[in-house]
């Protein structure tokens, strides 16, 4: 039997100071003053179109992503949160995350964001090596990144994530380990440590840099995992590591096939109706078109068919190293366990999944060959 899952909210801020050569997100270089007042009004109109799907649920988490959300003033962030709270109840322990780039913040802004209601920061450091920062086209340097963490602490933030890349142009195992140790020395509660990949529609795709060979990439992964475990960072997802009790609640809701509104230019969402139907939503991508519609843009809803649900569920849940409770599959999809039991049994026999009476989780081998695991659930 299906039940409505927990509910989150994703808010997309599409502007940035400069487009990074590896970035394929919906981000657009800032040109002049940001239309903050207009964007605030559009976001609220956008949310009003979707909030019929609340069905009495409170928001468990909110995530400001981008782009660079920290380009917005603390006053605008506060007004957005006030507008959301006037429309949807907040859980008492709601997690509210703001993505920020070290080159766009200073102490006063951190103080303002904290006062506005942000209680978790995600800092896009990417590297603490000056040469790699330059190669990645970042607008900050090593000192600014370190300073941003210290300023955030002074502002009272006790839940900080650092985004860090590895497998960078010219990077060897020792350089990647040194970069990771420099980030660990800043004592973040959470680390998103992920490999650089070359995506279409990016500058790196047009002019590819020389990346480390596969054997080096594998050695970087192994060394990094050892270092993170040694410093009490537990891997709980493909590229997410945290101190005890500090996993990202917002992202865990994604991975456990929870619901989330997606508002803002290019935002995506996933919502479940009281009839059990699951749909994916996407909003108008270009900021100028989104603003021109006043947030009343084409919603772009697409229903996930029952045949697609097994893959959609596993695509998310098997990213978690601990996997998922078996009963959650029926609760989130409305489908019986026997719709996937055959695939799970085959993958377990191959040593890619570990199944107990209560849980299913990827093995270490399954984590490494996750695409092969997921292929078993495609119709």
C-alpha positions in Angstrom: 0.0 0.0 0.0 1.3 3.4 -1.0 1.5 6.3 1.5 2.4 9.9 0.9 6.2 10.4 1.4 7.9 13.3 3.3 7.8 16.6 1.5 10.7 19.0 0.7 11.2 22.1 -1.3 13.9 22.9 -3.8 14.4 26.6 -4.8 16.6 27.3 -7.9 18.5 30.6 -8.2 19.8 30.6 -11.8 22.4 33.4 -11.7 26.2 33.2 -11.1 29.1 35.5 -11.4 30.8 33.4 -14.1 29.9 30.1 -15.7 32.5 27.5 -14.8 33.8 25.4 -17.7 32.7 22.1 -16.2 29.2 23.2 -15.2 26.1 21.9 -17.0 23.6 23.2 -14.4 20.9 25.7 -15.3 23.1 28.7 -14.4 23.5 32.1 -16.2 26.1 34.7 -15.8 24.9 37.7 -13.8 24.5 40.8 -15.9 23.9 43.9 -13.8 21.7 44.0 -10.8 19.7 40.9 -10.0 15.9 41.3 -10.3 15.4 40.1 -6.7 12.0 41.6 -6.1 10.6 40.2 -9.3 12.1 36.8 -8.7 10.6 36.7 -5.2 7.1 37.4 -6.6 7.6 34.8 -9.3 8.7 32.1 -6.9 5.6 32.6 -4.7 3.3 32.5 -7.7 5.1 29.3 -8.9 4.7 27.7 -5.4 1.0 28.6 -5.4 0.5 26.6 -8.6 2.0 23.5 -7.0 0.9 23.7 -3.4 -2.3 21.7 -3.9 0.0 18.7 -3.7 0.9 19.4 0.0 -2.0 17.3 1.3 -1.5 18.3 4.9 2.2 17.6 5.0 4.8 19.9 6.5 8.1 20.7 4.8 11.0 18.6 6.2 13.7 20.5 4.3 14.3 23.4 2.0 17.3 23.7 -0.3 18.4 26.9 -2.2 20.5 25.7 -5.2 21.9 27.2 -8.3 23.6 29.0 -9.8 24.8 30.9 -6.8 22.0 31.5 -4.3 24.3 33.5 -2.1 24.2 36.3 -4.7 20.7 37.1 -3.3 20.7 39.4 -0.3 19.9 38.0 3.1 16.7 40.2 3.0 15.5 38.4 -0.1 16.3 35.0 1.3 14.4 35.9 4.4 11.4 37.2 2.4 11.4 33.9 0.4 11.3 31.8 3.5 8.6 34.0 5.0 6.5 33.6 1.9 6.9 29.8 1.9 6.1 29.6 5.6 2.9 31.6 5.0 1.8 28.9 2.5 3.1 25.6 3.9 3.9 24.5 7.4 7.5 23.9 8.5 8.5 20.8 10.5 9.8 21.9 13.9 13.3 20.6 13.0 13.3 21.7 9.4 16.7 21.7 7.6 17.2 24.8 5.4 20.3 24.7 3.2 21.9 27.5 1.2 24.5 26.9 -1.5 27.2 29.6 -1.4 30.4 30.2 -3.3 33.4 31.5 -1.2 33.9 34.3 -3.7 30.4 35.8 -3.1 30.1 36.0 0.6 31.5 38.0 3.5 30.9 38.0 7.3 27.9 40.4 7.1 26.1 38.2 4.6 26.7 35.0 6.6 25.3 36.8 9.7 22.3 37.8 7.6 21.7 34.4 6.1 21.7 32.9 9.6 19.2 35.5 10.9 17.0 34.8 7.8 16.6 31.2 8.9 19.3 29.3 7.0 20.7 26.6 9.3 22.9 24.6 6.9 25.5 25.9 4.4 26.9 24.2 1.4 30.1 25.8 0.2 31.3 25.2 -3.3 35.0 25.0 -2.6 35.8 22.3 -5.3 39.5 22.4 -4.5 42.0 24.0 -2.2 44.8 23.8 -4.6 45.5 27.1 -6.4 46.4 25.4 -9.7 43.3 23.3 -9.7 41.1 26.2 -8.8 42.4 28.1 -11.8 41.9 25.1 -14.1 38.3 24.8 -12.9 37.6 28.5 -13.5 36.6 29.3 -9.9 36.3 32.9 -8.9 37.8 32.3 -5.4 41.2 31.3 -4.2 42.4 29.0 -1.4 42.5 31.8 1.3 38.9 32.9 0.4 37.7 29.3 0.8 39.3 28.9 4.2 38.1 32.3 5.2 34.5 31.5 4.2 34.4 28.5 6.5 35.8 30.5 9.4 33.3 33.4 8.8 30.4 30.9 8.6 31.5 29.5 12.0 31.6 33.0 13.5 28.1 33.6 12.2 26.9 30.5 14.2 26.7 27.9 11.5 27.3 24.4 13.0 26.2 22.4 9.9 28.5 23.0 6.9 29.0 20.9 3.8 32.0 21.4 1.5 31.8 20.4 -2.1 35.1 19.0 -3.3 36.1 17.5 -6.7 38.7 14.9 -7.5 40.0 13.4 -10.8 41.0 17.0 -11.8 43.2 17.8 -14.8 46.8 16.9 -13.9 45.9 15.6 -10.5 47.7 12.5 -9.1 46.8 10.4 -6.1 49.0 12.4 -3.7 47.6 15.7 -4.9 44.1 14.5 -4.5 44.8 13.2 -1.0 46.4 16.5 0.0 43.4 18.4 -1.3 41.0 16.2 0.6 43.1 16.5 3.8 43.1 20.3 3.5 39.3 20.2 3.4 39.1 17.7 6.3 41.3 20.1 8.3 38.4 22.7 8.1 36.3 20.2 10.1 33.0 20.4 8.0 30.2 18.3 9.3 29.6 17.0 5.7 31.7 16.5 2.6 30.4 16.0 -0.9 33.5 14.4 -2.6 32.9 13.6 -6.2 34.7 13.0 -9.4 34.9 15.5 -12.2 33.0 14.3 -15.2 32.8 16.0 -18.6 29.2 16.9 -19.5 27.7 18.0 -22.8 27.1 21.7 -23.3 30.1 22.8 -21.2 33.3 24.4 -22.1 35.2 21.3 -21.0 33.1 19.3 -23.5 34.1 21.6 -26.4 37.8 21.7 -25.3 38.4 18.7 -23.1 41.2 18.8 -20.5 43.4 15.8 -20.0 42.0 13.9 -17.0 43.8 11.3 -15.0 43.7 7.7 -16.4 41.3 5.2 -15.0 43.8 3.4 -12.8 44.7 6.7 -11.1 41.0 7.6 -10.7 40.5 4.2 -8.9 43.5 4.8 -6.7 42.2 8.3 -5.8 38.9 6.8 -4.8 40.5 4.2 -2.6 42.9 6.6 -0.9 40.2 9.1 -0.3 37.8 6.6 1.2 40.6 5.5 3.6 41.3 9.1 4.6 37.7 10.0 5.2 37.0 6.9 7.3 40.2 7.6 9.3 38.9 11.1 10.1 35.4 9.8 11.1 33.6 10.7 7.9 31.2 7.9 7.1 30.2 7.3 3.5 26.4 7.0 3.3 25.9 7.7 -0.4 27.9 7.4 -3.6 29.7 10.8 -3.1 28.5 11.9 0.3 30.4 11.6 3.6 29.4 12.9 7.0 30.2 13.0 10.7 27.8 11.0 12.9 24.3 12.2 12.6 25.1 14.9 10.0 23.8 13.4 6.7 21.9 15.8 4.4 18.2 15.3 5.2 17.2 17.1 2.0 19.2 14.8 -0.2 18.2 11.7 1.8 14.6 12.5 1.0 15.5 12.5 -2.8 17.3 9.2 -2.4 14.5 7.5 -0.5 12.1 8.6 -3.2 10.4 11.3 -1.1 8.5 14.2 -2.6 9.8 17.7 -3.4 8.5 20.8 -5.0 10.8 22.4 -7.4 10.3 26.2 -7.9 12.4 28.7 -9.8 13.8 28.8 -13.4 14.6 25.3 -14.5 13.7 23.7 -11.2 12.6 20.0 -11.2 10.3 18.4 -8.7 8.7 15.0 -7.9 5.2 14.8 -6.4 2.9 12.0 -5.4 -0.9 12.4 -5.6 -3.5 11.0 -3.2 -4.3 8.5 -6.0 -0.8 7.2 -5.8 0.3 8.6 -9.1 3.9 9.9 -9.2 4.8 12.8 -11.5 8.0 14.7 -12.4 7.7 18.4 -12.9 10.0 20.9 -14.5 9.8 24.7 -14.8 10.6 27.1 -17.6 14.4 27.1 -17.9 15.5 30.6 -19.0 15.3 33.3 -16.3 13.9 35.9 -18.7 11.1 33.6 -19.7 10.4 32.5 -16.1 10.2 36.2 -15.0 8.1 37.2 -18.0 5.5 34.6 -16.9 5.6 35.9 -13.4 6.2 32.4 -12.2 3.0 31.1 -13.8 5.1 29.2 -16.3 4.6 25.9 -18.1 4.7 23.3 -15.4 5.9 20.5 -17.6 4.4 17.7 -15.6 5.1 14.1 -16.7 3.6 11.1 -15.0 5.9 8.2 -14.1 4.3 5.0 -15.4 4.0 1.9 -13.2 6.5 0.2 -15.5 9.1 3.0 -14.9 8.7 3.1 -11.1 11.0 0.2 -10.2 13.9 1.8 -12.0 13.1 5.3 -10.7 13.0 4.0 -7.1 16.2 2.0 -7.4 18.0 4.8 -9.2 17.7 6.8 -6.0 17.6 4.3 -3.2 20.6 2.2 -4.3 22.8 5.3 -4.1 22.7 4.9 -0.3 25.4 2.6 1.0 22.9 1.2 3.6 20.3 0.7 1.0 16.6 0.9 2.0 14.0 -1.0 4.1 12.2 -3.5 1.8 8.8 -2.2 3.0 9.7 1.2 1.7 9.4 0.0 -1.9 5.7 -0.6 -1.6 5.1 2.5 0.5 6.8 4.8 -2.1 5.7 3.1 -5.4 2.5 1.3 -4.5 3.9 -1.8 -6.2 4.3 -5.3 -4.7 7.8 -6.5 -3.8 7.6 -9.3 -6.4 7.8 -6.7 -9.1 11.5 -6.4 -8.3 12.3 -9.6 -6.3 13.6 -11.4 -9.3 16.1 -8.7 -10.2 17.2 -8.3 -6.6 17.8 -12.1 -6.3 19.9 -12.2 -9.5 22.0 -9.2 -8.4 22.4 -10.8 -4.9 23.7 -14.0 -6.5 26.2 -11.9 -8.5 27.5 -10.3 -5.3 26.2 -6.8 -6.3 23.4 -6.5 -3.7 23.0 -7.7 -0.2 19.5 -8.7 0.8 18.1 -9.6 4.2 14.5 -10.1 5.3 14.2 -6.4 6.0 16.7 -4.5 3.8 18.4 -4.3 0.4 21.7 -2.6 0.0 24.5 -2.5 -2.6 27.7 -4.3 -1.8 31.0 -2.6 -2.2 31.2 -4.2 -5.7 27.6 -3.0 -6.4 28.5 0.5 -5.4 31.4 0.5 -7.9 29.2 -1.0 -10.7 26.0 0.8 -9.9 25.0 1.4 -13.5 25.1 -2.4 -14.1 23.0 -2.9 -11.1 20.4 -0.3 -12.2 20.2 -1.8 -15.7 18.5 -4.9 -14.2 15.5 -2.8 -13.3 14.9 -1.3 -16.8 11.9 -2.7 -18.6 
